Amino acid sequence: MVLVAKDIMERAVLTVDEGLDALSCARTMADQHKGYAVLVRSPGTIAGIVTEWDYLAKVVAPGLDASKLKVREIATAVVDSCPPDTPTDQVVAMMAEKGIRRMIVRSGDQVLGIITSRTVLRMFREYVDKVSSEIAGYQTNATPLG
């Protein structure tokens, strides 16, 4: 069985209005324990994504006041996404190639979920645990030679 994006995505995606001030967005991200927020212009229209790195590089390091900035001013406008039926190995390859930690899963303009680096690590751990369990089962059932 091949896993696809919809099988591993997180369905709860943090979205905020692109006109929200950056400080309020940061507080929402902190309250929800998310390292990102997807910006929406209107229902179904993605305007960008803002990450903790955007805050560090574009607000904190230059010493700007987050309450005086709109979140769209610090967000990345181009949001990488994939269809829900994209095989997970392709999703992981795209994320690695582009150097991104989040991939939006969507169908047309509808956001269905998000795959994060944490999602990928959890999936990998489950895979390793399964393979380790199968190997242990073979070792237990093996008959000694000789």
Beta strands, then each sheet from edge to edge (+ up, - down):
strand 1: 15-17
strand 2: 36-42
strand 3: 45-51
strand 4: 81-82
strand 5: 102-107
strand 6: 110-116
sheet 1: 1+ 2+ 3-
sheet 2: 4+ 5+ 6-
end
